[in-house]
Amino acid sequence: MVPGWLPANWRNGRLMYTLKINEPTPWIDLTAAESIASLNRHLGDILDETFPRNPTIPLTTVSTKTG
């Protein structure tokens, strides 16, 4: 076995859960700047109401989503 490599059956036996997706579905990475920018652009007002922010911060950021 190569160092740093784990057998698939070892990894699979330790999964918390498995996702089965039958068709393509969009995902959002809340740590990606592009995702935050898109959320601000398309849902800014709704996000501001849902995730109240400090008035000195001009846009919704990752920290407003993750606490």
CHARMM-style PDB file with segment names, atoms N, HN, CA, C and O in Angstrom:
ATOM      1  N   MET     1       0.854  -1.181   0.000  1.00  0.00      PROA
ATOM      2  CA  MET     1       0.000   0.000   0.000  1.00  0.00      PROA
ATOM      3  C   MET     1       0.896   1.239   0.000  1.00  0.00      PROA
ATOM      4  O   MET     1       1.882   1.297   0.734  1.00  0.00      PROA
ATOM      5  N   VAL     2       0.556   2.210  -0.810  1.00  0.00      PROA
ATOM      6  HN  VAL     2      -0.246   2.163  -1.407  1.00  0.00      PROA
ATOM      7  CA  VAL     2       1.298   3.460  -0.917  1.00  0.00      PROA
ATOM      8  C   VAL     2       0.997   4.320   0.315  1.00  0.00      PROA
ATOM      9  O   VAL     2      -0.161   4.405   0.725  1.00  0.00      PROA
ATOM     10  N   PRO     3       2.015   4.962   0.918  1.00  0.00      PROA
ATOM     11  CA  PRO     3       1.754   5.834   2.067  1.00  0.00      PROA
ATOM     12  C   PRO     3       0.752   6.939   1.718  1.00  0.00      PROA
ATOM     13  O   PRO     3       0.835   7.540   0.647  1.00  0.00      PROA
ATOM     14  N   GLY     4      -0.184   7.203   2.616  1.00  0.00      PROA
ATOM     15  HN  GLY     4      -0.252   6.716   3.487  1.00  0.00      PROA
ATOM     16  CA  GLY     4      -1.191   8.233   2.385  1.00  0.00      PROA
ATOM     17  C   GLY     4      -2.413   7.741   1.627  1.00  0.00      PROA
ATOM     18  O   GLY     4      -3.352   8.505   1.403  1.00  0.00      PROA
ATOM     19  N   TRP     5      -2.413   6.477   1.231  1.00  0.00      PROA
ATOM     20  HN  TRP     5      -1.651   5.856   1.413  1.00  0.00      PROA
ATOM     21  CA  TRP     5      -3.534   5.918   0.479  1.00  0.00      PROA
ATOM     22  C   TRP     5      -4.276   4.936   1.357  1.00  0.00      PROA
ATOM     23  O   TRP     5      -3.665   4.085   2.003  1.00  0.00      PROA
ATOM     24  N   LEU     6      -5.585   5.050   1.382  1.00  0.00      PROA
ATOM     25  HN  LEU     6      -6.082   5.742   0.857  1.00  0.00      PROA
ATOM     26  CA  LEU     6      -6.409   4.129   2.161  1.00  0.00      PROA
ATOM     27  C   LEU     6      -7.304   3.335   1.220  1.00  0.00      PROA
ATOM     28  O   LEU     6      -7.820   3.897   0.254  1.00  0.00      PROA
ATOM     29  N   PRO     7      -7.498   2.070   1.470  1.00  0.00      PROA
ATOM     30  CA  PRO     7      -8.371   1.270   0.608  1.00  0.00      PROA
ATOM     31  C   PRO     7      -9.803   1.820   0.611  1.00  0.00      PROA
ATOM     32  O   PRO     7     -10.282   2.320   1.629  1.00  0.00      PROA
ATOM     33  N   ALA     8     -10.468   1.724  -0.523  1.00  0.00      PROA
ATOM     34  HN  ALA     8     -10.079   1.318  -1.350  1.00  0.00      PROA
ATOM     35  CA  ALA     8     -11.840   2.238  -0.659  1.00  0.00      PROA
ATOM     36  C   ALA     8     -12.775   1.584   0.346  1.00  0.00      PROA
ATOM     37  O   ALA     8     -13.627   2.267   0.915  1.00  0.00      PROA
ATOM     38  N   ASN     9     -12.644   0.289   0.582  1.00  0.00      PROA
ATOM     39  HN  ASN     9     -11.952  -0.265   0.119  1.00  0.00      PROA
ATOM     40  CA  ASN     9     -13.560  -0.363   1.525  1.00  0.00      PROA
ATOM     41  C   ASN     9     -13.355   0.158   2.952  1.00  0.00      PROA
ATOM     42  O   ASN     9     -14.305   0.171   3.735  1.00  0.00      PROA
ATOM     43  N   TRP    10     -12.147   0.583   3.305  1.00  0.00      PROA
ATOM     44  HN  TRP    10     -11.375   0.573   2.669  1.00  0.00      PROA
ATOM     45  CA  TRP    10     -11.901   1.181   4.618  1.00  0.00      PROA
ATOM     46  C   TRP    10     -12.595   2.541   4.707  1.00  0.00      PROA
ATOM     47  O   TRP    10     -13.274   2.830   5.692  1.00  0.00      PROA
ATOM     48  N   ARG    11     -12.423   3.380   3.671  1.00  0.00      PROA
ATOM     49  HN  ARG    11     -11.872   3.145   2.870  1.00  0.00      PROA
ATOM     50  CA  ARG    11     -13.062   4.706   3.652  1.00  0.00      PROA
ATOM     51  C   ARG    11     -14.577   4.573   3.641  1.00  0.00      PROA
ATOM     52  O   ARG    11     -15.267   5.255   4.399  1.00  0.00      PROA
ATOM     53  N   ASN    12     -15.101   3.698   2.782  1.00  0.00      PROA
ATOM     54  HN  ASN    12     -14.541   3.145   2.165  1.00  0.00      PROA
ATOM     55  CA  ASN    12     -16.559   3.539   2.660  1.00  0.00      PROA
ATOM     56  C   ASN    12     -17.186   3.026   3.957  1.00  0.00      PROA
ATOM     57  O   ASN    12     -18.320   3.380   4.279  1.00  0.00      PROA
ATOM     58  N   GLY    13     -16.465   2.209   4.687  1.00  0.00      PROA
ATOM     59  HN  GLY    13     -15.544   1.922   4.424  1.00  0.00      PROA
ATOM     60  CA  GLY    13     -16.978   1.698   5.945  1.00  0.00      PROA
ATOM     61  C   GLY    13     -17.074   2.754   7.034  1.00  0.00      PROA
ATOM     62  O   GLY    13     -17.697   2.519   8.069  1.00  0.00      PROA
ATOM     63  N   ARG    14     -16.471   3.904   6.815  1.00  0.00      PROA
ATOM     64  HN  ARG    14     -15.965   4.095   5.973  1.00  0.00      PROA
ATOM     65  CA  ARG    14     -16.469   4.973   7.797  1.00  0.00      PROA
ATOM     66  C   ARG    14     -17.254   6.211   7.349  1.00  0.00      PROA
ATOM     67  O   ARG    14     -17.191   7.261   7.988  1.00  0.00      PROA
ATOM     68  N   LEU    15     -17.982   6.076   6.258  1.00  0.00      PROA
ATOM     69  HN  LEU    15     -18.032   5.223   5.739  1.00  0.00      PROA
ATOM     70  CA  LEU    15     -18.802   7.183   5.786  1.00  0.00      PROA
ATOM     71  C   LEU    15     -19.943   7.448   6.767  1.00  0.00      PROA
ATOM     72  O   LEU    15     -20.500   6.520   7.354  1.00  0.00      PROA
ATOM     73  N   MET    16     -20.277   8.717   6.935  1.00  0.00      PROA
ATOM     74  HN  MET    16     -19.824   9.470   6.458  1.00  0.00      PROA
ATOM     75  CA  MET    16     -21.412   9.057   7.790  1.00  0.00      PROA
ATOM     76  C   MET    16     -22.712   8.787   7.051  1.00  0.00      PROA
ATOM     77  O   MET    16     -23.685   8.319   7.643  1.00  0.00      PROA
ATOM     78  N   TYR    17     -22.728   9.081   5.762  1.00  0.00      PROA
ATOM     79  HN  TYR    17     -21.938   9.461   5.281  1.00  0.00      PROA
ATOM     80  CA  TYR    17     -23.897   8.849   4.929  1.00  0.00      PROA
ATOM     81  C   TYR    17     -23.472   8.903   3.475  1.00  0.00      PROA
ATOM     82  O   TYR    17     -22.383   9.374   3.150  1.00  0.00      PROA
ATOM     83  N   THR    18     -24.329   8.424   2.619  1.00  0.00      PROA
ATOM     84  HN  THR    18     -25.214   8.041   2.883  1.00  0.00      PROA
ATOM     85  CA  THR    18     -24.089   8.431   1.186  1.00  0.00      PROA
ATOM     86  C   THR    18     -25.185   9.240   0.512  1.00  0.00      PROA
ATOM     87  O   THR    18     -26.360   9.106   0.853  1.00  0.00      PROA
ATOM     88  N   LEU    19     -24.806  10.071  -0.435  1.00  0.00      PROA
ATOM     89  HN  LEU    19     -23.851  10.179  -0.712  1.00  0.00      PROA
ATOM     90  CA  LEU    19     -25.779  10.828  -1.216  1.00  0.00      PROA
ATOM     91  C   LEU    19     -25.954  10.164  -2.567  1.00  0.00      PROA
ATOM     92  O   LEU    19     -24.977   9.802  -3.223  1.00  0.00      PROA
ATOM     93  N   LYS    20     -27.188  10.007  -2.974  1.00  0.00      PROA
ATOM     94  HN  LYS    20     -27.981  10.301  -2.441  1.00  0.00      PROA
ATOM     95  CA  LYS    20     -27.492   9.514  -4.308  1.00  0.00      PROA
ATOM     96  C   LYS    20     -28.260  10.608  -5.019  1.00  0.00      PROA
ATOM     97  O   LYS    20     -29.373  10.951  -4.619  1.00  0.00      PROA
ATOM     98  N   ILE    21     -27.679  11.153  -6.060  1.00  0.00      PROA
ATOM     99  HN  ILE    21     -26.775  10.874  -6.384  1.00  0.00      PROA
ATOM    100  CA  ILE    21     -28.302  12.237  -6.803  1.00  0.00      PROA
ATOM    101  C   ILE    21     -28.637  11.709  -8.194  1.00  0.00      PROA
ATOM    102  O   ILE    21     -27.752  11.296  -8.943  1.00  0.00      PROA
ATOM    103  N   ASN    22     -29.917  11.728  -8.528  1.00  0.00      PROA
ATOM    104  HN  ASN    22     -30.636  12.064  -7.921  1.00  0.00      PROA
ATOM    105  CA  ASN    22     -30.365  11.136  -9.788  1.00  0.00      PROA
ATOM    106  C   ASN    22     -30.223  12.046 -10.986  1.00  0.00      PROA
ATOM    107  O   ASN    22     -30.215  11.572 -12.122  1.00  0.00      PROA
ATOM    108  N   GLU    23     -30.110  13.338 -10.761  1.00  0.00      PROA
ATOM    109  HN  GLU    23     -30.116  13.724  -9.838  1.00  0.00      PROA
ATOM    110  CA  GLU    23     -29.964  14.276 -11.875  1.00  0.00      PROA
ATOM    111  C   GLU    23     -29.055  15.414 -11.446  1.00  0.00      PROA
ATOM    112  O   GLU    23     -28.872  15.638 -10.249  1.00  0.00      PROA
ATOM    113  N   PRO    24     -28.484  16.132 -12.395  1.00  0.00      PROA
ATOM    114  CA  PRO    24     -27.598  17.248 -12.033  1.00  0.00      PROA
ATOM    115  C   PRO    24     -28.337  18.270 -11.162  1.00  0.00      PROA
ATOM    116  O   PRO    24     -29.475  18.645 -11.445  1.00  0.00      PROA
ATOM    117  N   THR    25     -27.669  18.704 -10.109  1.00  0.00      PROA
ATOM    118  HN  THR    25     -26.744  18.400  -9.879  1.00  0.00      PROA
ATOM    119  CA  THR    25     -28.240  19.647  -9.158  1.00  0.00      PROA
ATOM    120  C   THR    25     -27.190  20.701  -8.834  1.00  0.00      PROA
ATOM    121  O   THR    25     -26.037  20.358  -8.572  1.00  0.00      PROA
ATOM    122  N   PRO    26     -27.569  21.978  -8.846  1.00  0.00      PROA
ATOM    123  CA  PRO    26     -26.577  23.003  -8.490  1.00  0.00      PROA
ATOM    124  C   PRO    26     -26.258  22.963  -6.992  1.00  0.00      PROA
ATOM    125  O   PRO    26     -27.135  22.722  -6.162  1.00  0.00      PROA
ATOM    126  N   TRP    27     -25.001  23.200  -6.669  1.00  0.00      PROA
ATOM    127  HN  TRP    27     -24.288  23.396  -7.343  1.00  0.00      PROA
ATOM    128  CA  TRP    27     -24.542  23.237  -5.288  1.00  0.00      PROA
ATOM    129  C   TRP    27     -23.905  24.588  -5.035  1.00  0.00      PROA
ATOM    130  O   TRP    27     -23.406  25.228  -5.960  1.00  0.00      PROA
ATOM    131  N   ILE    28     -23.920  25.021  -3.790  1.00  0.00      PROA
ATOM    132  HN  ILE    28     -24.325  24.500  -3.039  1.00  0.00      PROA
ATOM    133  CA  ILE    28     -23.298  26.288  -3.420  1.00  0.00      PROA
ATOM    134  C   ILE    28     -22.219  26.003  -2.391  1.00  0.00      PROA
ATOM    135  O   ILE    28     -22.463  25.355  -1.374  1.00  0.00      PROA
ATOM    136  N   ASP    29     -21.028  26.496  -2.673  1.00  0.00      PROA
ATOM    137  HN  ASP    29     -20.830  27.023  -3.500  1.00  0.00      PROA
ATOM    138  CA  ASP    29     -19.922  26.399  -1.719  1.00  0.00      PROA
ATOM    139  C   ASP    29     -19.854  27.730  -0.982  1.00  0.00      PROA
ATOM    140  O   ASP    29     -19.387  28.726  -1.535  1.00  0.00      PROA
ATOM    141  N   LEU    30     -20.322  27.749   0.270  1.00  0.00      PROA
ATOM    142  HN  LEU    30     -20.701  26.940   0.719  1.00  0.00      PROA
ATOM    143  CA  LEU    30     -20.374  29.000   1.020  1.00  0.00      PROA
ATOM    144  C   LEU    30     -19.000  29.533   1.398  1.00  0.00      PROA
ATOM    145  O   LEU    30     -18.896  30.628   1.950  1.00  0.00      PROA
ATOM    146  N   THR    31     -17.947  28.778   1.110  1.00  0.00      PROA
ATOM    147  HN  THR    31     -18.032  27.888   0.662  1.00  0.00      PROA
ATOM    148  CA  THR    31     -16.612  29.294   1.375  1.00  0.00      PROA
ATOM    149  C   THR    31     -15.976  29.891   0.124  1.00  0.00      PROA
ATOM    150  O   THR    31     -14.878  30.442   0.201  1.00  0.00      PROA
ATOM    151  N   ALA    32     -16.641  29.793  -1.023  1.00  0.00      PROA
ATOM    152  HN  ALA    32     -17.533  29.344  -1.085  1.00  0.00      PROA
ATOM    153  CA  ALA    32     -16.100  30.317  -2.277  1.00  0.00      PROA
ATOM    154  C   ALA    32     -16.565  31.754  -2.504  1.00  0.00      PROA
ATOM    155  O   ALA    32     -17.752  32.056  -2.374  1.00  0.00      PROA
ATOM    156  N   ALA    33     -15.643  32.621  -2.836  1.00  0.00      PROA
ATOM    157  HN  ALA    33     -14.679  32.376  -2.941  1.00  0.00      PROA
ATOM    158  CA  ALA    33     -15.963  34.030  -3.074  1.00  0.00      PROA
ATOM    159  C   ALA    33     -17.001  34.183  -4.179  1.00  0.00      PROA
ATOM    160  O   ALA    33     -17.863  35.058  -4.102  1.00  0.00      PROA
ATOM    161  N   GLU    34     -16.925  33.343  -5.202  1.00  0.00      PROA
ATOM    162  HN  GLU    34     -16.224  32.633  -5.265  1.00  0.00      PROA
ATOM    163  CA  GLU    34     -17.882  33.435  -6.313  1.00  0.00      PROA
ATOM    164  C   GLU    34     -19.306  33.144  -5.838  1.00  0.00      PROA
ATOM    165  O   GLU    34     -20.255  33.790  -6.283  1.00  0.00      PROA
ATOM    166  N   SER    35     -19.452  32.177  -4.938  1.00  0.00      PROA
ATOM    167  HN  SER    35     -18.681  31.653  -4.576  1.00  0.00      PROA
ATOM    168  CA  SER    35     -20.779  31.846  -4.415  1.00  0.00      PROA
ATOM    169  C   SER    35     -21.336  32.996  -3.593  1.00  0.00      PROA
ATOM    170  O   SER    35     -22.503  33.357  -3.749  1.00  0.00      PROA
ATOM    171  N   ILE    36     -20.526  33.572  -2.727  1.00  0.00      PROA
ATOM    172  HN  ILE    36     -19.579  33.278  -2.600  1.00  0.00      PROA
ATOM    173  CA  ILE    36     -20.974  34.695  -1.899  1.00  0.00      PROA
ATOM    174  C   ILE    36     -21.357  35.874  -2.779  1.00  0.00      PROA
ATOM    175  O   ILE    36     -22.376  36.520  -2.535  1.00  0.00      PROA
ATOM    176  N   ALA    37     -20.555  36.163  -3.800  1.00  0.00      PROA
ATOM    177  HN  ALA    37     -19.727  35.638  -3.998  1.00  0.00      PROA
ATOM    178  CA  ALA    37     -20.864  37.270  -4.707  1.00  0.00      PROA
ATOM    179  C   ALA    37     -22.186  37.024  -5.424  1.00  0.00      PROA
ATOM    180  O   ALA    37     -22.992  37.945  -5.562  1.00  0.00      PROA
ATOM    181  N   SER    38     -22.417  35.810  -5.878  1.00  0.00      PROA
ATOM    182  HN  SER    38     -21.762  35.062  -5.767  1.00  0.00      PROA
ATOM    183  CA  SER    38     -23.663  35.485  -6.567  1.00  0.00      PROA
ATOM    184  C   SER    38     -24.861  35.591  -5.625  1.00  0.00      PROA
ATOM    185  O   SER    38     -25.909  36.114  -6.006  1.00  0.00      PROA
ATOM    186  N   LEU    39     -24.708  35.098  -4.400  1.00  0.00      PROA
ATOM    187  HN  LEU    39     -23.858  34.674  -4.090  1.00  0.00      PROA
ATOM    188  CA  LEU    39     -25.791  35.214  -3.421  1.00  0.00      PROA
ATOM    189  C   LEU    39     -26.111  36.672  -3.128  1.00  0.00      PROA
ATOM    190  O   LEU    39     -27.281  37.048  -3.050  1.00  0.00      PROA
ATOM    191  N   ASN    40     -25.085  37.493  -2.966  1.00  0.00      PROA
ATOM    192  HN  ASN    40     -24.135  37.188  -3.029  1.00  0.00      PROA
ATOM    193  CA  ASN    40     -25.313  38.915  -2.726  1.00  0.00      PROA
ATOM    194  C   ASN    40     -26.011  39.576  -3.908  1.00  0.00      PROA
ATOM    195  O   ASN    40     -26.907  40.402  -3.731  1.00  0.00      PROA
ATOM    196  N   ARG    41     -25.596  39.208  -5.098  1.00  0.00      PROA
ATOM    197  HN  ARG    41     -24.868  38.538  -5.241  1.00  0.00      PROA
ATOM    198  CA  ARG    41     -26.152  39.819  -6.313  1.00  0.00      PROA
ATOM    199  C   ARG    41     -27.622  39.445  -6.507  1.00  0.00      PROA
ATOM    200  O   ARG    41     -28.438  40.300  -6.854  1.00  0.00      PROA
ATOM    201  N   HSD    42     -27.964  38.176  -6.286  1.00  0.00      PROA
ATOM    202  HN  HSD    42     -27.302  37.481  -6.004  1.00  0.00      PROA
ATOM    203  CA  HSD    42     -29.313  37.702  -6.602  1.00  0.00      PROA
ATOM    204  C   HSD    42     -30.268  37.683  -5.412  1.00  0.00      PROA
ATOM    205  O   HSD    42     -31.482  37.794  -5.586  1.00  0.00      PROA
ATOM    206  N   LEU    43     -29.724  37.543  -4.204  1.00  0.00      PROA
ATOM    207  HN  LEU    43     -28.738  37.453  -4.063  1.00  0.00      PROA
ATOM    208  CA  LEU    43     -30.593  37.389  -3.036  1.00  0.00      PROA
ATOM    209  C   LEU    43     -30.227  38.338  -1.903  1.00  0.00      PROA
ATOM    210  O   LEU    43     -30.626  38.114  -0.761  1.00  0.00      PROA
ATOM    211  N   GLY    44     -29.492  39.373  -2.194  1.00  0.00      PROA
ATOM    212  HN  GLY    44     -29.168  39.555  -3.122  1.00  0.00      PROA
ATOM    213  CA  GLY    44     -28.970  40.262  -1.163  1.00  0.00      PROA
ATOM    214  C   GLY    44     -29.986  40.733  -0.142  1.00  0.00      PROA
ATOM    215  O   GLY    44     -29.742  40.627   1.059  1.00  0.00      PROA
ATOM    216  N   ASP    45     -31.127  41.256  -0.594  1.00  0.00      PROA
ATOM    217  HN  ASP    45     -31.325  41.343  -1.571  1.00  0.00      PROA
ATOM    218  CA  ASP    45     -32.129  41.778   0.340  1.00  0.00      PROA
ATOM    219  C   ASP    45     -32.717  40.679   1.214  1.00  0.00      PROA
ATOM    220  O   ASP    45     -32.911  40.870   2.414  1.00  0.00      PROA
ATOM    221  N   ILE    46     -32.999  39.533   0.610  1.00  0.00      PROA
ATOM    222  HN  ILE    46     -32.842  39.379  -0.365  1.00  0.00      PROA
ATOM    223  CA  ILE    46     -33.559  38.411   1.363  1.00  0.00      PROA
ATOM    224  C   ILE    46     -32.540  37.907   2.386  1.00  0.00      PROA
ATOM    225  O   ILE    46     -32.894  37.609   3.527  1.00  0.00      PROA
ATOM    226  N   LEU    47     -31.270  37.813   1.970  1.00  0.00      PROA
ATOM    227  HN  LEU    47     -30.983  38.055   1.043  1.00  0.00      PROA
ATOM    228  CA  LEU    47     -30.234  37.351   2.886  1.00  0.00      PROA
ATOM    229  C   LEU    47     -30.046  38.324   4.042  1.00  0.00      PROA
ATOM    230  O   LEU    47     -29.817  37.909   5.178  1.00  0.00      PROA
ATOM    231  N   ASP    48     -30.140  39.607   3.755  1.00  0.00      PROA
ATOM    232  HN  ASP    48     -30.326  39.945   2.833  1.00  0.00      PROA
ATOM    233  CA  ASP    48     -29.987  40.603   4.819  1.00  0.00      PROA
ATOM    234  C   ASP    48     -31.093  40.472   5.863  1.00  0.00      PROA
ATOM    235  O   ASP    48     -30.851  40.665   7.054  1.00  0.00      PROA
ATOM    236  N   GLU    49     -32.289  40.149   5.421  1.00  0.00      PROA
ATOM    237  HN  GLU    49     -32.486  39.992   4.453  1.00  0.00      PROA
ATOM    238  CA  GLU    49     -33.396  39.971   6.367  1.00  0.00      PROA
ATOM    239  C   GLU    49     -33.249  38.676   7.163  1.00  0.00      PROA
ATOM    240  O   GLU    49     -33.575  38.625   8.349  1.00  0.00      PROA
ATOM    241  N   THR    50     -32.753  37.630   6.497  1.00  0.00      PROA
ATOM    242  HN  THR    50     -32.489  37.671   5.533  1.00  0.00      PROA
ATOM    243  CA  THR    50     -32.629  36.319   7.132  1.00  0.00      PROA
ATOM    244  C   THR    50     -31.426  36.255   8.067  1.00  0.00      PROA
ATOM    245  O   THR    50     -31.502  35.687   9.157  1.00  0.00      PROA
ATOM    246  N   PHE    51     -30.313  36.846   7.627  1.00  0.00      PROA
ATOM    247  HN  PHE    51     -30.251  37.308   6.742  1.00  0.00      PROA
ATOM    248  CA  PHE    51     -29.073  36.839   8.400  1.00  0.00      PROA
ATOM    249  C   PHE    51     -28.713  38.276   8.762  1.00  0.00      PROA
ATOM    250  O   PHE    51     -27.900  38.895   8.075  1.00  0.00      PROA
ATOM    251  N   PRO    52     -29.309  38.823   9.839  1.00  0.00      PROA
ATOM    252  CA  PRO    52     -28.993  40.206  10.202  1.00  0.00      PROA
ATOM    253  C   PRO    52     -27.489  40.384  10.379  1.00  0.00      PROA
ATOM    254  O   PRO    52     -26.802  39.506  10.901  1.00  0.00      PROA
ATOM    255  N   ARG    53     -26.994  41.528   9.937  1.00  0.00      PROA
ATOM    256  HN  ARG    53     -27.552  42.242   9.513  1.00  0.00      PROA
ATOM    257  CA  ARG    53     -25.556  41.742   9.972  1.00  0.00      PROA
ATOM    258  C   ARG    53     -25.199  43.014  10.711  1.00  0.00      PROA
ATOM    259  O   ARG    53     -26.051  43.839  11.042  1.00  0.00      PROA
ATOM    260  N   ASN    54     -23.951  43.136  10.948  1.00  0.00      PROA
ATOM    261  HN  ASN    54     -23.259  42.466  10.679  1.00  0.00      PROA
ATOM    262  CA  ASN    54     -23.413  44.344  11.529  1.00  0.00      PROA
ATOM    263  C   ASN    54     -23.533  45.455  10.479  1.00  0.00      PROA
ATOM    264  O   ASN    54     -23.118  45.249   9.338  1.00  0.00      PROA
ATOM    265  N   PRO    55     -24.085  46.622  10.825  1.00  0.00      PROA
ATOM    266  CA  PRO    55     -24.273  47.677   9.818  1.00  0.00      PROA
ATOM    267  C   PRO    55     -22.976  48.192   9.205  1.00  0.00      PROA
ATOM    268  O   PRO    55     -23.013  48.842   8.160  1.00  0.00      PROA
ATOM    269  N   THR    56     -21.846  47.921   9.818  1.00  0.00      PROA
ATOM    270  HN  THR    56     -21.816  47.392  10.667  1.00  0.00      PROA
ATOM    271  CA  THR    56     -20.571  48.378   9.248  1.00  0.00      PROA
ATOM    272  C   THR    56     -20.061  47.442   8.159  1.00  0.00      PROA
ATOM    273  O   THR    56     -19.116  47.781   7.447  1.00  0.00      PROA
ATOM    274  N   ILE    57     -20.683  46.253   8.020  1.00  0.00      PROA
ATOM    275  HN  ILE    57     -21.451  45.978   8.599  1.00  0.00      PROA
ATOM    276  CA  ILE    57     -20.287  45.314   6.966  1.00  0.00      PROA
ATOM    277  C   ILE    57     -21.218  45.516   5.779  1.00  0.00      PROA
ATOM    278  O   ILE    57     -22.423  45.302   5.912  1.00  0.00      PROA
ATOM    279  N   PRO    58     -20.692  45.925   4.607  1.00  0.00      PROA
ATOM    280  CA  PRO    58     -21.553  46.295   3.491  1.00  0.00      PROA
ATOM    281  C   PRO    58     -22.262  45.151   2.784  1.00  0.00      PROA
ATOM    282  O   PRO    58     -23.303  45.380   2.168  1.00  0.00      PROA
ATOM    283  N   LEU    59     -21.746  43.930   2.846  1.00  0.00      PROA
ATOM    284  HN  LEU    59     -20.900  43.743   3.346  1.00  0.00      PROA
ATOM    285  CA  LEU    59     -22.347  42.805   2.130  1.00  0.00      PROA
ATOM    286  C   LEU    59     -22.398  41.581   3.027  1.00  0.00      PROA
ATOM    287  O   LEU    59     -21.693  41.494   4.032  1.00  0.00      PROA
ATOM    288  N   THR    60     -23.241  40.644   2.646  1.00  0.00      PROA
ATOM    289  HN  THR    60     -23.814  40.714   1.829  1.00  0.00      PROA
ATOM    290  CA  THR    60     -23.276  39.361   3.338  1.00  0.00      PROA
ATOM    291  C   THR    60     -21.946  38.654   3.090  1.00  0.00      PROA
ATOM    292  O   THR    60     -21.447  38.642   1.965  1.00  0.00      PROA
ATOM    293  N   THR    61     -21.376  38.069   4.133  1.00  0.00      PROA
ATOM    294  HN  THR    61     -21.782  38.079   5.047  1.00  0.00      PROA
ATOM    295  CA  THR    61     -20.097  37.374   4.024  1.00  0.00      PROA
ATOM    296  C   THR    61     -20.247  35.949   4.538  1.00  0.00      PROA
ATOM    297  O   THR    61     -21.303  35.569   5.044  1.00  0.00      PROA
ATOM    298  N   VAL    62     -19.181  35.164   4.405  1.00  0.00      PROA
ATOM    299  HN  VAL    62     -18.323  35.473   3.994  1.00  0.00      PROA
ATOM    300  CA  VAL    62     -19.213  33.797   4.907  1.00  0.00      PROA
ATOM    301  C   VAL    62     -19.517  33.795   6.404  1.00  0.00      PROA
ATOM    302  O   VAL    62     -20.260  32.937   6.880  1.00  0.00      PROA
ATOM    303  N   SER    63     -18.957  34.738   7.145  1.00  0.00      PROA
ATOM    304  HN  SER    63     -18.354  35.436   6.758  1.00  0.00      PROA
ATOM    305  CA  SER    63     -19.161  34.745   8.588  1.00  0.00      PROA
ATOM    306  C   SER    63     -20.619  34.981   8.976  1.00  0.00      PROA
ATOM    307  O   SER    63     -21.053  34.515  10.030  1.00  0.00      PROA
ATOM    308  N   THR    64     -21.388  35.699   8.145  1.00  0.00      PROA
ATOM    309  HN  THR    64     -21.036  36.077   7.289  1.00  0.00      PROA
ATOM    310  CA  THR    64     -22.806  35.896   8.463  1.00  0.00      PROA
ATOM    311  C   THR    64     -23.596  34.617   8.231  1.00  0.00      PROA
ATOM    312  O   THR    64     -24.668  34.453   8.812  1.00  0.00      PROA
ATOM    313  N   LYS    65     -23.099  33.708   7.401  1.00  0.00      PROA
ATOM    314  HN  LYS    65     -22.228  33.842   6.929  1.00  0.00      PROA
ATOM    315  CA  LYS    65     -23.782  32.450   7.133  1.00  0.00      PROA
ATOM    316  C   LYS    65     -23.392  31.376   8.146  1.00  0.00      PROA
ATOM    317  O   LYS    65     -24.210  30.537   8.522  1.00  0.00      PROA
ATOM    318  N   THR    66     -22.133  31.414   8.582  1.00  0.00      PROA
ATOM    319  HN  THR    66     -21.468  32.096   8.277  1.00  0.00      PROA
ATOM    320  CA  THR    66     -21.630  30.337   9.424  1.00  0.00      PROA
ATOM    321  C   THR    66     -21.565  30.709  10.900  1.00  0.00      PROA
ATOM    322  O   THR    66     -21.314  29.851  11.747  1.00  0.00      PROA
ATOM    323  N   GLY    67     -21.788  31.970  11.210  1.00  0.00      PROA
ATOM    324  HN  GLY    67     -21.992  32.667  10.523  1.00  0.00      PROA
ATOM    325  CA  GLY    67     -21.765  32.399  12.613  1.00  0.00      PROA
ATOM    326  C   GLY    67     -20.372  32.620  13.036  1.00  0.00      PROA
ATOM    327  OT1 GLY    67     -20.126  32.986  14.185  1.00  0.00      PROA
TER     328      GLY     67
END
